[in-house]
Structure formats: C-alpha cells, structure tokens
C-alpha cells in the first residue's frame, strides 16, 4: 500500500482498444470502504488557475446503460425473492421493474446531461482522466470497465463529497513568491486514486501535488 503522502511519479498514458487488459482483479466491493483524502496542489498562480479550470466538472461518469437489460434483471430478481420473503406476481414484478427502470433512467440521464456543463465538483476525475467511450458503453459493472478504472484511476467509483478546503495562513506564508496553493478534500472507494494522480501530475509538470489519505 502506498504511504500516506505520495511523490506521484508520472505514469505513461494508457489506451483501451476493447480487448481485456486485466493484470490483476480490481478491488470493487458491493459496499466499499470510503477513505478520506486531502489533495494540495501548488505552483505558479497562472498555472494553478488553469488547472483548477480544467479540474472542475460535474463529478459524474456518463456510463451508457442498457435499460432493457436492467429491467429484465430486476424482473427476474423480483420473481425469485429470498426464501424468507414473500414473492409477488409476474404482473406485479413487471410493473415494479418498469418503475425501477424509469427512476434509474431519469436520475442517471439527468446527471449525465450535466457533464460538460456543471462545474459543481472542483476535482472531477472524469474531467482530468476521462473514461474512454469504448469503456463507458460497457457499463459500470463490466469486468473490463472495472479493470480500466482500477488501472487508470485506482478506484472503481467516482470520488464523493469533493469540496474545496482553505489553506491556513501559515501554509500560505510558506509558499514561494508568485506561487499559490489549492486544496480539496474527497472520499475515495477502497483505495487512494494514485494512478489518476500520477497521470494528472504528468500532464501538469509545473505543479506540485501532495495527497494525504486517512487510512
């Protein structure tokens, strides 16, 4: 496991050609452990401002879902409840599966429509290390999509509760003349997003990145 603070050496760019690339099974739990992190970025004021402009996004991964398949999966699950639970009729299962489909469709499509428009998330991994469309169209539960996220982000979920944090007066005073600092806090599923941070730093060599995790 990496130390709490990482020097973040640059990583080479990775591409996805549609073929399986799993070197190791990704850590993807149904109920992940969420780890809190703080990331401090510092450097020349103009470069840092450009980075902040680039990093802000919707905080959403615009997965392409097969809603017909989801509805059928829910339908069959509803017809075969656990032994200790009461089942419902086929008609009732179909109605409920359709309602679930419509609810998920409305929620996800609204969120996805904000990608490229909303800037509510100050540090959006999909903005900085975009998930290729070839991966997005697989869906968020496909083994190759999970492998891509694990290898390129270091976490198989989008970051949560991302928020800008203030530097202390003492921290600002220690910055060299002409440089500024910026900090965000976020929660990451199961592991720290070291691969993403290394790729981000490689693209912004004029900035210094310091990530600290609360394991």
matplotlib code that plots the C-alpha trace (Angstrom):
import matplotlib.pyplot as plt

x = [0.0, 1.4, 2.4, 0.0, 1.9, 3.0, 5.6, 3.3, 5.9, 4.5, 2.8, 2.7, -0.6, -2.8, -5.3, -8.2, -8.7, -11.7, -9.7, -9.3, -6.4, -6.8, -3.4, -5.0, -8.5, -9.8, -11.0, -14.7, -16.9, -20.6, -20.3, -16.9, -14.8, -14.7, -11.3, -11.0, -8.2, -6.9, -5.0, -2.9, -1.8, 0.7, 2.6, 2.7, -0.6, -1.5, -0.7, -2.7, -5.7, -5.6, -5.5, -8.5, -10.4, -9.6, -10.3, -13.9, -16.7, -20.0, -18.4, -20.4, -19.2, -21.6, -22.0, -24.1, -26.7, -28.8, -32.0, -33.9, -31.4, -31.6, -35.4, -35.2, -32.6, -34.8, -37.9, -36.3, -34.9, -38.3, -39.8, -37.3, -37.1, -35.1, -36.9, -37.9, -39.5, -42.9, -42.9, -45.1, -47.0, -45.4, -47.6, -46.5, -42.8, -43.1, -44.7, -42.1, -39.2, -40.5, -40.8, -37.3, -36.1, -37.8, -36.5, -32.9, -33.2, -34.4, -31.8, -28.8, -29.7, -30.2, -26.8, -25.1, -26.6, -24.6, -21.3, -19.5, -21.9, -21.9, -18.8, -20.1, -17.3, -13.9, -11.9, -13.5, -11.5, -13.5, -12.5, -8.8, -8.5, -11.6, -13.1, -13.0, -16.3, -15.3, -15.3, -18.3, -20.5, -19.6, -21.4, -20.1, -20.3, -18.5, -15.2, -13.2, -14.7, -13.8, -10.3, -9.8, -10.9, -8.7, -5.6, -6.2, -7.9, -7.0, -10.7, -13.7, -16.1, -16.3, -15.0, -17.6, -18.2, -15.5, -15.0, -12.5, -10.7, -8.9, -5.1, -4.1, -2.4, 0.9, 0.7, 0.1, 3.0, 5.4, 4.6, 7.4, 6.7, 4.4, 3.0, -0.3, -1.8, -5.2, -6.7, -9.6, -11.0, -12.7, -13.8, -12.4, -13.7, -11.5, -8.1, -6.4, -6.6, -2.8, -2.8, -5.1, -3.0, 0.2, -1.2, -2.6, 0.8, 2.5, 0.2, 0.9, 4.7, 4.7, 2.6, 3.3, 0.8, 0.6, -2.1, -2.7, -5.0, -6.7, -6.5]
y = [0.0, 3.5, 5.8, 8.4, 11.0, 10.2, 11.9, 10.8, 9.9, 10.2, 7.2, 6.5, 7.1, 4.1, 3.4, 1.0, -1.0, -3.0, -6.1, -7.4, -5.8, -7.1, -7.6, -8.0, -8.2, -4.8, -4.0, -3.4, -4.2, -4.0, -1.9, -0.3, 1.3, 5.0, 6.6, 10.4, 12.3, 15.8, 16.9, 20.0, 21.5, 24.3, 26.2, 29.4, 31.3, 31.2, 27.5, 26.7, 28.8, 26.9, 23.6, 24.5, 25.5, 22.1, 20.1, 21.4, 19.3, 17.6, 14.8, 12.2, 9.3, 9.2, 5.5, 4.1, 1.8, -0.9, -0.1, -3.0, -5.5, -3.8, -4.1, -7.7, -8.4, -6.7, -8.5, -11.9, -10.9, -9.9, -13.2, -15.1, -13.4, -15.0, -17.9, -15.9, -13.1, -13.1, -13.1, -11.1, -11.9, -11.8, -8.8, -7.0, -7.8, -6.4, -3.2, -2.7, -3.5, -0.9, 1.7, 1.0, 1.4, 4.7, 6.0, 5.0, 6.3, 9.8, 10.1, 8.9, 10.8, 14.0, 13.6, 12.6, 15.7, 17.9, 16.5, 19.3, 21.9, 21.7, 22.7, 21.8, 19.3, 21.1, 18.0, 15.7, 12.6, 12.1, 15.6, 15.0, 11.3, 10.8, 7.3, 6.5, 6.0, 2.4, 1.8, 3.9, 1.9, -1.4, -0.1, 0.4, -3.3, -4.8, -6.5, -4.6, -1.3, -2.0, -3.0, 0.3, 2.3, 0.3, 0.7, 4.3, 5.8, 3.4, 3.3, 1.8, 4.5, 8.3, 10.4, 11.5, 14.7, 16.6, 20.0, 22.9, 23.5, 26.6, 26.6, 28.0, 31.4, 29.7, 27.4, 30.4, 32.2, 29.3, 29.4, 31.0, 34.4, 34.1, 30.7, 29.8, 26.7, 25.0, 22.1, 19.7, 17.0, 13.9, 10.3, 7.5, 3.9, 1.2, 2.8, 6.1, 7.2, 7.1, 6.1, 9.0, 11.5, 10.3, 10.8, 14.2, 15.3, 14.1, 16.4, 19.4, 19.2, 22.8, 22.0, 20.1, 17.5, 16.3, 13.8, 12.6, 9.7, 8.9, 5.1]
z = [0.0, -0.8, 2.0, 3.2, 1.2, -2.3, -4.6, -7.5, -10.2, -13.7, -15.4, -19.1, -20.9, -21.2, -24.0, -24.4, -27.6, -26.5, -25.5, -21.9, -20.1, -16.6, -15.0, -11.5, -10.3, -9.4, -5.9, -6.3, -3.3, -3.3, -0.1, -0.4, 2.3, 1.8, 2.6, 3.2, 1.4, 1.1, -2.0, -2.0, -5.4, -5.5, -8.2, -10.3, -9.9, -13.6, -14.0, -10.9, -12.1, -15.4, -13.6, -11.4, -14.5, -16.1, -13.0, -12.3, -13.7, -12.9, -10.8, -12.8, -15.0, -18.0, -18.3, -21.2, -19.6, -21.3, -19.6, -21.2, -19.7, -16.3, -16.4, -17.2, -14.5, -11.9, -13.2, -12.6, -9.2, -8.1, -9.2, -7.1, -3.7, -0.8, 0.9, 3.9, 1.8, 0.2, -3.6, -5.9, -9.1, -12.5, -13.3, -10.1, -10.8, -14.3, -13.1, -10.3, -12.7, -15.1, -12.3, -11.2, -14.8, -15.2, -11.9, -12.7, -16.2, -15.0, -12.3, -14.4, -17.6, -15.7, -14.0, -17.3, -19.0, -16.6, -17.9, -19.8, -18.3, -14.5, -12.5, -9.1, -8.4, -8.0, -8.7, -11.2, -12.2, -15.4, -16.5, -15.8, -16.7, -19.0, -19.2, -23.0, -24.7, -25.6, -21.8, -21.0, -23.3, -21.5, -18.3, -14.8, -13.9, -16.8, -15.9, -18.5, -17.4, -13.8, -14.9, -16.7, -13.7, -11.4, -13.6, -14.6, -11.5, -8.7, -7.6, -9.4, -8.2, -8.8, -5.9, -3.5, -1.4, -3.2, -1.6, -1.7, 1.5, 2.8, 3.4, 6.7, 7.0, 7.9, 4.9, 2.5, 4.1, 3.3, -0.4, -2.6, -4.1, -7.1, -6.1, -4.7, -3.2, -3.5, -1.5, -1.9, 0.3, -1.1, -0.3, -2.5, -2.6, -1.3, -2.2, -3.0, -6.6, -7.0, -10.7, -11.6, -9.6, -11.2, -14.7, -13.7, -12.4, -15.6, -17.5, -15.2, -14.6, -13.3, -10.3, -7.1, -5.8, -2.2, -1.4, 2.1, 3.0, 6.3, 6.3]

ax = plt.figure().add_subplot(projection="3d")
ax.plot(x, y, z, "-o")
ax.set_aspect("equal")
plt.show()
